[in-house]
């Protein structure tokens, strides 16, 4: 019985770690699944629907990362970061709520913990998106370093 409880705790912690690690992929996952279902409902084959969903998910993820690293307007960057953080927060809310209901049952404390989890997961997605912005502008990377000498 003790082993089962310990393994249950580790399984719950592992699920929470997965939520934090995969938070940035909530929007691309949603876009890919939606596209796959849309294609399948419009008489496309199963393989074509799955490949179309993968293509859209990759396009949304790569496009968002490229846009975030190239756009320098703070307002546009805020909009892009919110576009990725809000779905991650929604996914985080539901993940924490599901784990909480399994652990302690439905109630106000689970709802409060779920909202806290939503904000934490959204912040994790925000942080991961902003840390992907490591590329410098092309003018800064090709410019020779300045050498100053004092005489």
N, C-alpha and C positions, 0 to 999 in steps of 0.2 A: 504493500500500500504506500509506503514511504517513497519507494522508487517511482511509482506512478505520479505522485505529487511533485517530486523533484523534476521529473521529465516534463510534466505539465508546465511548470514554471519556466523551464528552459525553452519549451516550445512557444509559450506566450512571448517571452523575451525575443526569441528569434523572429517571430512574426512582426513584432514592433520594430526590430532592426531592419527587416525587409521593407516595412512601410517607409522608414526614413531614407533608406538607400534608393528606393524606387520612386520616391515622391516626385521627382522631376519628370518622370515618364507618364504621369497621369493624363495630361492633355494629348500627347501622341498616341497613347493606348486607346483613349476614347475616340479619337479621330479615325484610327485604323479599324477599330471594331465597328464603328458607325458606318464607315465606307464599305466594309465587307458585308454587313447586313443589307445595306442599300443595294449593292451590286447583286447580292444573292436574291433579293426580293424583286429585282428587275430582270429576271431570267438570265443571269450570268451563271456560269458553272461554279462549282464549289472551289476548284483550284484557282480560277480566275478571280473569284471574290477574295480568297485568302491572300493571293499575291497582290491584288489591288489594295487591300487593307494594310499589308506590310509596306507597300510603296508609299502610301499616304502617311503612315506613322513615321517612317524614316524621313520623309519630306518635311513634316511638321517639326520634328525634333531638330534636324539639321538646319532647316530654314530659320527656326527660332534662335538657335545658337549663333548662326551667322549674322542675323539681324541684330541680335543683342550686342555682338562684338563690334559691329560696324557702325551702328547708329550712335551718335554722340549726344543727341537731344535728351536731357534728363526726363522730360515728360514722356517721350516715346519709349525710353528704357523702362520707366515706371509702368507704362501700359503693357509692355511685353512681359515684364516680370510678374505683373498681376495676372496676365493671361495664363501663365504657367503655375503660379502659386495658388490661385483660387481653386482649380480642379484638384490640386494636391491636397489642399485643406479639406475639401469635401470628402475625398477618399480617406484622409486621415480621420475625420470625424466618424465615418462609418466603420473603419477598421477598429478604432478604439471602442466604439459603441458595441460592436460585435464581440470583441474580446471581453469587454466589461460585463455584458449580459451573460456570457458563459461563465464568468468568474464569480460575480456577486449578484446577478439578477437585475432586472430593469428597475429603474428608480431615478430620483433626482441626482444622486451622487454620480451615477453612470453618465447622465446627460452633461453634468458639469465637467466631469473628466473628459468626455468626448469633445466638448468645446475647447478645452485646454489642449487636447491632442490635436484638434484641427488647426489651432493657431501655431502649435509647435511644428507640425508637419509642413504647414504652409511656409513657415520661416525657414525650415530646412530646405525646401524646394527653392525658395528665394535665394538662400545662401549658395546653394549648388549652382544655380543659374548665374549668379553674379561672379562666382569664382571661376567659371568657365571663360570669363572675359580676360584672358591672359595675352591676347594678341595686341600688339601695338600697331599704331597706324603705319602705313608703308613709308611715309616721309621720315618717321622717327627711326625706323629700322635700317634705312639705307644711308642715313646721314652719317658722315664720318665723325668720330668723337673729336671734340675740340681739345686742342693742346694749348695750355697757357704756360708761359714761362715768365718768371719774374726776374728782372735784371736789377 
